[in-house]
Each structure stands twice: as structure tokens, then as C-alpha cells.
């Protein structure tokens, strides 16, 4: 039981961290692209798809971690931060409301932090969690 939680939290931290790196790197990649080519001003489809891949994998990690954690507030925090991340990503692609680009860092860092805390302090030690 404990090893499944550790795996879910590890994958949750890893995917959230990669998502954060992806979010941080995006502006720099497009600045470099703009400097080298002036033909394409839109984000490539394959790059936008990465957001949803991270979101899907993060969903699996949150689902597994929330099943195995021993603290109910952490379950709520995991789901709330994932939901907030999903809303920010969907809004970024569909442009429902205009928000600052750095808003995505808040749920990504929150997911990393909660997975880390859960991994370190909230592992179930019995089969009846």
C-alpha cells in the first residue's frame, strides 16, 4: 500500500515539475523561434498537446495519491489544485477570460508541494486507509 502511494506521489511530483518546466520554457522557446523565423506566430499544435498530456498524467497521479493518502485535507488539496490547473490550461487554449500567463505556476507548484508533503508525511501504513 505504501509503495503505491510513494509511486503515485513520485510521479505526481515529476509530472507537475515537468509541467512547470514546460510552462517556464515556453516563452523562451518562442522568443528564440521569433528571432530566428518571422513566418509562424502561432504555437505549434504538438506543443499545445503537451499541456493536455501533462494534465492527463497528473490526473492519474492525483487519483492514486488521493486514494492512498491518510489525510483528507490533502485529498481535497490535490483535487483542488488539479482542477485549478485544468481550468487554467483550458482557459489558456480557449481564451474564456484573459488572465496573466504566470497564473499556471500557482497550481503546478501547489501540486508539487502537496505530492511532496504527502510522500514525506502522509503515507498509509496499514491496508485499511
C-alpha positions, 0 to 999 in steps of 0.5 A, spaced: 500 500 500 505 504 501 509 503 495 503 505 491 502 511 494 510 513 494 509 511 486 503 515 485 506 521 489 513 520 485 510 521 479 505 526 481 511 530 483 515 529 476 509 530 472 507 537 475 515 539 475 515 537 468 509 541 467 512 547 470 518 546 466 514 546 460 510 552 462 517 556 464 520 554 457 515 556 453 516 563 452 523 562 451 522 557 446 518 562 442 522 568 443 528 564 440 523 561 434 521 569 433 528 571 432 530 566 428 523 565 423 518 571 422 513 566 418 509 562 424 506 566 430 502 561 432 504 555 437 505 549 434 499 544 435 504 538 438 506 543 443 499 545 445 498 537 446 503 537 451 499 541 456 493 536 455 498 530 456 501 533 462 494 534 465 492 527 463 498 524 467 497 528 473 490 526 473 492 519 474 497 521 479 492 525 483 487 519 483 492 514 486 495 519 491 488 521 493 486 514 494 492 512 498 493 518 502 491 518 510 489 525 510 483 528 507 485 535 507 490 533 502 485 529 498 481 535 497 488 539 496 490 535 490 483 535 487 483 542 488 489 544 485 488 539 479 482 542 477 485 549 478 490 547 473 485 544 468 481 550 468 487 554 467 490 550 461 483 550 458 482 557 459 489 558 456 487 554 449 480 557 449 481 564 451 474 564 456 477 570 460 484 573 459 488 572 465 496 573 466 500 567 463 504 566 470 497 564 473 499 556 471 505 556 476 500 557 482 497 550 481 503 546 478 507 548 484 501 547 489 501 540 486 508 539 487 508 541 494 502 537 496 505 530 492 511 532 496 508 533 503 504 527 502 510 522 500 514 525 506 508 525 511 502 522 509 503 515 507 498 509 509 501 504 513 496 499 514 491 496 508 485 499 511 486 507 509 
